[in-house]
Amino acid sequence: MELRDKNGLTEAEFLAAYRPGDYPRPSVTVDILLLLKPKTGLPKLLMVRRGGHPCLGMWALPGGFVNPDENTEAAVLRELEEETGLSGLLPTQLYFFSDPGRDPRTWVMSCAYLAVVEGETLPAVAGDDADDAALFTLEYLDLTQSTKTEGEITVTESEHLIRLTGPETLTAQVKLVEERRGRMQRQTVVELDNQGIAFDHPKFITRAMEFLRTHPEYGITVV
C-alpha cells in the first residue's frame, strides 16, 4: 500500500505536481584559495582580474558556478584546471559563505576551498570571466586584540590587515569576532575596509589564514 500525505498524494503524484520555481532558490558557486608555498618567504595567493560585471577590473579568487550535474568538489577541481591547468589536487573545504546580499547579481552562496602547493610559480591562465591571473604575495597582519566575558561567553575581537602585493597592491582590513562557551565556538568576520579585492573575498582570506594558524601541517606560518 502506497503512503499518502495529508493531501492524499502519493510520492510520485507529489513530485509530478511539484514546482521548484514556486520557491526562491540560491545559485551556488565555488571559490578556491590556492596558496603557493615557496622555499623561503611569504606565501603567494592566486587571484584573477575580473573581466566582466560585477566588480569589473577588481581582483578575485578563482571560482565559478556549480553545474547541475556536479557537486562542489567536482566544480572546484574543474575550476582549478580551467584557471591553472593543475589537476590531481586535493583541496580542503574551508567554509560556506551564505550572507544575504553578498553578490549584487542574485542570491548566491559560495563554498570556499583551500589548496596549498609547493613551488615558486604556477602556470596560471585567465578563465572565461577573467582578464588576467597573477600571484600575489600574501601578508596577514595582526593589528589589535581584546577579550571580554559576557556571562558564560568569552568574546575575543581582533583586527587584521590583509595585504596582497603583485601587479597591484590590494588591501583589506577585517575584524574577527570569536565567541566561546565551553567547547562551543563561533567565529564571525566583519569587513572594515577593502581596496581592490572583489566581492567579500577578504572574508575568505581571513578564514583561510585563521585555519592555517591552527593547522601547521600545511607548512604556512601565520604570525
FENCORDA-V936205 format. One record per residue. N is the residue number from 1. RES is the residue in three letters. SS is DSSP state (a for helix, b for strand, c for the rest). Layout:
BEGIN
n:N res:RES ss:SS
n:N res:RES ss:SS
END
This chain:
BEGIN
n:1 res:MET ss:c
n:2 res:GLU ss:c
n:3 res:LEU ss:c
n:4 res:ARG ss:c
n:5 res:ASP ss:c
n:6 res:LYS ss:c
n:7 res:ASN ss:c
n:8 res:GLY ss:c
n:9 res:LEU ss:c
n:10 res:THR ss:c
n:11 res:GLU ss:a
n:12 res:ALA ss:a
n:13 res:GLU ss:a
n:14 res:PHE ss:a
n:15 res:LEU ss:a
n:16 res:ALA ss:a
n:17 res:ALA ss:a
n:18 res:TYR ss:c
n:19 res:ARG ss:c
n:20 res:PRO ss:a
n:21 res:GLY ss:a
n:22 res:ASP ss:a
n:23 res:TYR ss:c
n:24 res:PRO ss:c
n:25 res:ARG ss:c
n:26 res:PRO ss:c
n:27 res:SER ss:b
n:28 res:VAL ss:b
n:29 res:THR ss:b
n:30 res:VAL ss:b
n:31 res:ASP ss:b
n:32 res:ILE ss:b
n:33 res:LEU ss:b
n:34 res:LEU ss:b
n:35 res:LEU ss:b
n:36 res:LEU ss:b
n:37 res:LYS ss:b
n:38 res:PRO ss:c
n:39 res:LYS ss:c
n:40 res:THR ss:c
n:41 res:GLY ss:c
n:42 res:LEU ss:c
n:43 res:PRO ss:c
n:44 res:LYS ss:b
n:45 res:LEU ss:b
n:46 res:LEU ss:b
n:47 res:MET ss:b
n:48 res:VAL ss:b
n:49 res:ARG ss:b
n:50 res:ARG ss:b
n:51 res:GLY ss:c
n:52 res:GLY ss:c
n:53 res:HIS ss:c
n:54 res:PRO ss:c
n:55 res:CYS ss:c
n:56 res:LEU ss:c
n:57 res:GLY ss:c
n:58 res:MET ss:c
n:59 res:TRP ss:b
n:60 res:ALA ss:b
n:61 res:LEU ss:c
n:62 res:PRO ss:b
n:63 res:GLY ss:b
n:64 res:GLY ss:b
n:65 res:PHE ss:b
n:66 res:VAL ss:c
n:67 res:ASN ss:c
n:68 res:PRO ss:c
n:69 res:ASP ss:c
n:70 res:GLU ss:c
n:71 res:ASN ss:c
n:72 res:THR ss:a
n:73 res:GLU ss:a
n:74 res:ALA ss:a
n:75 res:ALA ss:a
n:76 res:VAL ss:a
n:77 res:LEU ss:a
n:78 res:ARG ss:a
n:79 res:GLU ss:a
n:80 res:LEU ss:a
n:81 res:GLU ss:a
n:82 res:GLU ss:a
n:83 res:GLU ss:a
n:84 res:THR ss:a
n:85 res:GLY ss:c
n:86 res:LEU ss:c
n:87 res:SER ss:c
n:88 res:GLY ss:c
n:89 res:LEU ss:c
n:90 res:LEU ss:c
n:91 res:PRO ss:c
n:92 res:THR ss:b
n:93 res:GLN ss:b
n:94 res:LEU ss:b
n:95 res:TYR ss:b
n:96 res:PHE ss:b
n:97 res:PHE ss:b
n:98 res:SER ss:c
n:99 res:ASP ss:c
n:100 res:PRO ss:c
n:101 res:GLY ss:c
n:102 res:ARG ss:c
n:103 res:ASP ss:c
n:104 res:PRO ss:c
n:105 res:ARG ss:c
n:106 res:THR ss:c
n:107 res:TRP ss:c
n:108 res:VAL ss:b
n:109 res:MET ss:b
n:110 res:SER ss:b
n:111 res:CYS ss:b
n:112 res:ALA ss:b
n:113 res:TYR ss:b
n:114 res:LEU ss:b
n:115 res:ALA ss:b
n:116 res:VAL ss:b
n:117 res:VAL ss:b
n:118 res:GLU ss:b
n:119 res:GLY ss:c
n:120 res:GLU ss:c
n:121 res:THR ss:c
n:122 res:LEU ss:c
n:123 res:PRO ss:c
n:124 res:ALA ss:c
n:125 res:VAL ss:c
n:126 res:ALA ss:c
n:127 res:GLY ss:c
n:128 res:ASP ss:c
n:129 res:ASP ss:c
n:130 res:ALA ss:b
n:131 res:ASP ss:b
n:132 res:ASP ss:b
n:133 res:ALA ss:b
n:134 res:ALA ss:b
n:135 res:LEU ss:b
n:136 res:PHE ss:b
n:137 res:THR ss:b
n:138 res:LEU ss:b
n:139 res:GLU ss:b
n:140 res:TYR ss:b
n:141 res:LEU ss:b
n:142 res:ASP ss:b
n:143 res:LEU ss:b
n:144 res:THR ss:b
n:145 res:GLN ss:b
n:146 res:SER ss:b
n:147 res:THR ss:b
n:148 res:LYS ss:b
n:149 res:THR ss:b
n:150 res:GLU ss:b
n:151 res:GLY ss:c
n:152 res:GLU ss:c
n:153 res:ILE ss:b
n:154 res:THR ss:b
n:155 res:VAL ss:b
n:156 res:THR ss:b
n:157 res:GLU ss:b
n:158 res:SER ss:b
n:159 res:GLU ss:b
n:160 res:HIS ss:b
n:161 res:LEU ss:b
n:162 res:ILE ss:b
n:163 res:ARG ss:b
n:164 res:LEU ss:b
n:165 res:THR ss:b
n:166 res:GLY ss:c
n:167 res:PRO ss:c
n:168 res:GLU ss:c
n:169 res:THR ss:b
n:170 res:LEU ss:b
n:171 res:THR ss:b
n:172 res:ALA ss:b
n:173 res:GLN ss:b
n:174 res:VAL ss:b
n:175 res:LYS ss:b
n:176 res:LEU ss:b
n:177 res:VAL ss:b
n:178 res:GLU ss:b
n:179 res:GLU ss:b
n:180 res:ARG ss:b
n:181 res:ARG ss:b
n:182 res:GLY ss:c
n:183 res:ARG ss:c
n:184 res:MET ss:b
n:185 res:GLN ss:b
n:186 res:ARG ss:b
n:187 res:GLN ss:b
n:188 res:THR ss:b
n:189 res:VAL ss:b
n:190 res:VAL ss:b
n:191 res:GLU ss:b
n:192 res:LEU ss:b
n:193 res:ASP ss:b
n:194 res:ASN ss:b
n:195 res:GLN ss:b
n:196 res:GLY ss:c
n:197 res:ILE ss:b
n:198 res:ALA ss:c
n:199 res:PHE ss:c
n:200 res:ASP ss:c
n:201 res:HIS ss:a
n:202 res:PRO ss:a
n:203 res:LYS ss:a
n:204 res:PHE ss:a
n:205 res:ILE ss:a
n:206 res:THR ss:a
n:207 res:ARG ss:a
n:208 res:ALA ss:a
n:209 res:MET ss:a
n:210 res:GLU ss:a
n:211 res:PHE ss:a
n:212 res:LEU ss:a
n:213 res:ARG ss:a
n:214 res:THR ss:c
n:215 res:HIS ss:c
n:216 res:PRO ss:a
n:217 res:GLU ss:a
n:218 res:TYR ss:a
n:219 res:GLY ss:c
n:220 res:ILE ss:c
n:221 res:THR ss:c
n:222 res:VAL ss:c
n:223 res:VAL ss:c
END
